[in-house]
Amino acid sequence: MAQDASAVKNQKLTEIFAKMNLGELPAISGHVNEILRITLNKRASVTGVSDVILKDYSLTNKVLQVANSAYYIRGARISTIERAVGALGLDVIRELAVSISLIEEFIRSGGDRDGLSKQLAISLLSANLGKLLVQRYKIPVSPEEAYICALLHDLGRIIMTIYFPDVYRRIEAGTTSGSSEEAMCRLMFKQLTFNEIGEEIARFWNFSDTIIACMDPSPPEVESLVDELHLLQNLAVFSNLFIRAVCDKRPPHVMARRFKNLFPIKVLPVLEMSLSLADTVGSVSGVVRYGITKLKFRSKCIATAHRYQKKAAA
């Protein structure tokens, strides 16, 4: 029976991979011109180029994918953009930036603009929140690695939004009616969940074990601040769940209790951080700015903060 279930899953994964056309994820390229300008400057630095790439979901995705390909990889997997840029060199980064398709082109060709723009906005907000939490609370992990792990945590969900928009909308409708997301995913994707799809695609692209592990929606709780992997896993999950809780008008403190050992969680400061990120993330591209607008993220963030302020004052 287990073998039959595994065969069904593998068949569905094969279908998903075929639909993706050999793993080519469409790219947000709003920062391509900026990368071209920087890399053509003789004084260009790896850090400067890395900072621009980190503003862009698909450029981050593609650079990590290429840096970990069989052609380039030397030794351990690469899980930070700065190391990837150093390994590839500025010339390769420039060529990547030019060759990646604009996501706006993908959307114009028939993609689900609303669904995709919302998913990308949530991932970018989550990534920036994760990085800010590391810096604000001095969590002992790399801020850049926290950013990347939070950014790619929902890779499977984003892939499904792009390549199976009708099925994704049916899953959303089911969860709105009271079904669990996991149950709906397993029903619609032959027993696969979003995170399992993301993990398989990440393995196909040779992403690091750390990034893949951070796609786990239920990692072990943090018991020690010296366990870097568990810290990164919990940061990735917390950041994404917190942003989604705001977007779905759910009380974030209920979810936050699960991460009490991660950092001193106080909902209002995290809401203020999240709201401060809206303009930063919205500057990434028109698509992401559109997603933030469709999510009504700013107004929901403010409304949630007001509720907590009233509770604190009572």
N, C-alpha and C positions, 0 to 999 in steps of 0.2 A: 504494500500500500504506500509506504514511504517513497519507494522508487517511482511509483506512478505519479505521486504528487511532485516529485523532483523533475520528472520528465515533462509534466505540464508546465511547471515554472520555466524550465529551460526553453520550451517551445515558445512561451509568451515573451521571454527575453529576446529570443532570436527575432521574433516579429518586431519588437521595439527597436532593436539594433538595425534591422533592415529599413524601418521607417525613418530612422535617423540618418540614413545614407552614410554608413561607415563612421559614425560618431562625430559628424561635423555639427557642432553647436553654433547657431547663429550668434553674431556678436553685436554688442552695443559699441559703436565706434565713434562716439562723440568726442573722444580725446585723441583720436588718431592724428589730427593735425598738430596737436600739442606735442605728441611723442615725436613726430617727424621733425618739428622745430628743435626740440631738445637734443635729439640724437644726431642731428646735422651740425650741432654746435661742438666745436673741438673741445670745449670745456665741460661737456656733458658729464654728469656723475651718475653712477649706478643708483645712488639714493634718490636723486632727482627724478630719474626715469621710473624707478619703482613706485614713488609717490603718485605719479600720474596713472600708472597701471592699476594701482589699488583703488582708484576711483571708479573703475569700470569692471562690472561683473564678468563679462565674457572675455575681455582681455586678460584678466587675472586667470580665468579658467584655461584659456588657450596657452598662455605663457607657461603655466605649470604643466599642462599636457605635453607641450613640446619639450620642455626641459627634462621631463621624465621619460621621453621616448627612447627607444633602444639606440637610436643614432647618437643622442647627446649624453645619456646618463653615464656617469662615472662613479661607481660606488653606491653610497646611500641615496635613497630617494630625496628629492628636493621638495620642501614644503613651505618655503618662504619666497616671496617675489624677488627680494634683493639677491638671494643666492641664485635664483633662476636667471635674473638679468646678468649677473656676473658670469654664470656658466655659458649662457648663450651668446653674450656680446651684444653691443648696441646695434651692429649691422643686422643681425638676425631679428632683433626686436623691431627694428624699423620695417623690415620686410614683412614680419607678422602683422604689424599694424596696418600696413597697406593692403595685405591680402585678405584680411578678415572681412567678411561681408557685413554691411551695415544692418543693424537690426531693424531699422526703419524700412529697409528694403524688404526684409522678411515679412514684416507686418503688412506692408502694402500688397504683398503677393497673396494675402489671404489668411494670415495668422490671426489668432485671437488677441487683438490689441489690448482690450480691457484686462483679460485674464493674465496675460504675460506681463503687462506693465505693472499690475498690482503685485504679482509674485516677485518681480525684480526689485520693486520698491521695498517690499518687506525684507528681502534678503539683504539689501544694502543698508537699510535702517538697522537691522539686527547686527550686521558686521561692524558698523560704526559704534553701536551701543556696546558690543563686546569689547572693542578696543578701548573705548572710553572708560568702561568699568575697570579694566586692568590698570589703566593709568591712574584713575581716581582713587581706587582702593588698594593700589600697590599689590595686586595679585601676582605672584611670582611666575609669570609666563611671558613669552614674547607678545607685545601688543599686536604686532603684524600677524603672528601665527593665530592669535585669538580672532583677529579680523577675518582671515582666510577661512578658518574652521567654521565660524558663524555664517560667513557668506555662502559656503558650499554645503552647509548642513541640510538644506532643502533642495539639493540638486535634483533628486528624483521627482519631486513635485513640479519643479520648473520644466523639466523635460516632458513630463506628462501634459503640462499646460500648453507647451509648444506643439507637440506631435500628436496628442490625443485630446484636443480641446473639448470635443463633445462628451467623451467619457469622463473627463475631469469635471465638467459641469454637472453630470449626473451624480458623481460622487459628492459634490458640494450640495446638491439638492437633497441627497439622502441624509447627509449630516445635519442639514437645516431641519429635516423632519424628525430628527432624534436618533438616527443610527450612528454608531461609532465610525470614525474615519477609517480605522483599521479594518473593520468588517466590510465597509463599502469597497475599500481598495481590494481586499481579497476576493470579493465577489466579482468585481469588474476586471481585475487583472490576473485571474487564474491563481489566486492565493498569494500574489505578490503585494507588498506594501510600498509606499513611496520611498521609504528609506532603503528597502532592499533593492529597488530599482536603481536608486542613486548610488548605492555601494557597488553594484555590478558595473555600472557605467564608469565609476571612478576607477575600479580595477582595470577595466578595459583601456582606460586612458593612462594607466600606470601612476595614478596619484599615490601619495605617501600613505602608509598605514595609519598615520595620525589623522589625516584628513578623513579617511574612510571610517575610522573609529568614531570620529566626531559627528558622523551622520546617525549614530545610534540615538533613538528618541528616548531611551530609558537607561542611561549609563549608571554605573555604581555611584552612590552618593560620595561626596568628598569627605574623607576622614582625616586627611593630612594635607597640609599646604605644600608638601614636598613631592606629591604625586602629580607631576605635570600633565600627564595624559588625562587623568580624571578631572583636573581643573579645566582643561581645554574642552573636554566633552560637556561638562556641566555648564560652562560659559556659553558654548554654542547652543545648547538646548534652552538655557534660561533666556538668552537674548532673543531668540526666535519666538519662544512662547510668550514672552512679555510683550513684544511688538504685536503679535497676533491677538493677544488678549485685549489690547487697546483697540485694535481694528475691529474685533468682534464684539466690543462692548461687554467684555467679561471682566469681573473684578480681578486685577492682577495679583492681589495679596494672597488669594487662594492658591495660585500656582507658585508664588514666591516662597511659601513655607517649605516647599520641597528642597530649596537650595539654601537653607539657613546656615549651612557650614561653609558656603562658598565665599560670602562676604557679608558685612552687616547690612542686610537688605532693608531699606526703608523706601516704601513705594513712591512717595512724593519726590524725593531727589532723583529717582530713576525716571519718573515721568518728566521731570524738568529736563534731564539729559536728553531723553527721547525727543521732546519737542524742539530742543535746540538743534537737533540733527536734521530736522525736516528741510531747512533751507540748504544745508550742505549737501545732502543726498539729492535734493531736487536739482542741483546744479550739474549733476552728472550727465544728464541727457534729457531731451524733451519727453522721451518715453517714460523715464522714471518719474519726472515731474508730473506727467499726466497720471501715472499710477498713484502717486501720493494724493493728488487731487481727487481721483475716483474713490480712493479709500477714505477720504475725508479725515485724514490722519491728524491734521492740526486741531480741528474742532473736537475730535474724539479725545485727543490727548488732554486738551484744556478742560473738557467736560469731566473727564475722569479725575483730573487734578482737583477740580472744584469739589467733587464729591468727597474726596479724601480730606480736603481742607476743612469741610464742614464737620466731618467725623472727628477730626483732631480738635476742633474748637468746641465741640459739644461736651 
